[in-house]
Amino acid sequence: MSRTPPPLRSGSVPPAPPFPSAGALLLALTLWAPSAQAQPSPARAIVDRAVVRFYAPEVGGTAQPRFVSERTLAFEARLEAIADRPDGLGDGYDEHQIRSALDHHVTEEMLVSLAHKLIEGSLPGQRPSQADLAQVQQDLSAALFDKLGGQARVEAAARAELLDAPEVEAMLRRRALAAWYIHRAIAPILQPTEEQLREIFRTGAHPYRGQDFEQARAGLRRWFIIERVRATESSYLQAVRSRVRIVVMR
């Protein structure tokens, strides 16, 4: 059974730098991580642990800290490694990939919190429908699977960290809602124009070089959207980094 860490009490943690070193993150995962080949016994529950605690005004401040579990962070680091390498399931992810995974996880949590506030504060006619959000998730999930070599590869990476389908679905839903908020409140990124697609097809370093534009259009559109989401998340984090505090839990 997963254990929920106790709430952070004011003054209980000494001042820490906003972001821990990647080495500290790697050490935390190394201390807690099970063998990637290990499978849980049917008679034993999977035990997970929080390896990172963070707080920021966007997610409720010190009164409402958020936690990142060891299995979730390890899975997301695997996805970063898969994006960098054409083979395998992200085994042997490095410090840079752990840091990148954590950066995007924290950013998405903040954006999702802001998305909920925006939706709750909007008039009924201005709120996104469930169908709208489902479409964003479908588009972003397809783009992610394209980038990482297919849905089966992502699912295999999840199994390597003992994550089940609902946990993967929760990650995809979080990423979609964060992207929706970016599109609604920061920059319109989910509906690239024909001109933008043709320009990036002509000049960008995309994976569809050598193909005809019409043949590549659907995949190029998905690739363009997910790259813009990632870039905007990184820019957002840089803008708010001084307000975020992260603690590695050992």
Salt bridges, closest charged atoms under 4 A:
ASP48 OD2 - ARG71 NE 3.21
GLU58 OE2 - ARG243 NH2 2.18
GLU76 OE1 - HIS105 ND1 2.91
GLU76 OE2 - ARG174 NH2 2.81
GLU80 OE2 - ARG230 NH2 2.94
ASP91 OD1 - ARG78 NH1 2.76
ASP103 OD1 - ARG99 NE 3.41
GLU108 OE1 - ARG174 NH2 2.79
GLU108 OE2 - ARG175 NE 3.68
GLU109 OE1 - ARG66 NH1 2.93
GLU109 OE2 - HIS105 NE2 3.31
ASP146 OD2 - ARG222 NE 2.64
GLU161 OE2 - ARG78 NE 2.68
GLU167 OE2 - ARG71 NH2 2.90
GLU194 OE2 - ARG198 NE 2.98
GLU194 OE1 - ARG217 NH1 2.41
GLU199 OE1 - ARG202 NH2 2.38
GLU214 OE2 - ARG198 NH2 3.40
GLU214 OE2 - ARG217 NH2 2.71
GLU227 OE2 - LYS147 NZ 3.34
GLU233 OE1 - HIS104 ND1 2.61
